[in-house]
Amino acid sequence: MRPRRIGEEALGRLLSALRAGRDAALGTYIFKGLRIQVSRYGASGTDRTARLYRTRRTRGLCVRCGVRVTRRNPSTGKPYRLCDEHRKSIDKV
């Protein structure tokens, strides 16, 4: 993912999110030509994968490819975790 350019107000919000310990502050940013990388120290691959999975699920994206999921589970009303293409490939196996 490419770094996001941020201004002074956004940097202030980023610092307050860091103080609060929110995961929304994680990422790579560019502020006045400086690259700021915010990540969890010592996080394992499992932690990063779980965070990616959780973020994609809450945004309604496919867990495998990140495409917007259009179909919803009729019993819960929530979007499926996989897009139609990946649902087909997993159901074949």
Secondary structure, DSSP 4 states (H G I P E B T S, - for coil): -PPEE--HHHHHHHHHHHHHT-GGG-EEEEETTEEEEE--TT--HHHHHHHHHHHHHHHTB-TTT-PBP--B-TTT-PBPSS-HHHHHHHHH-
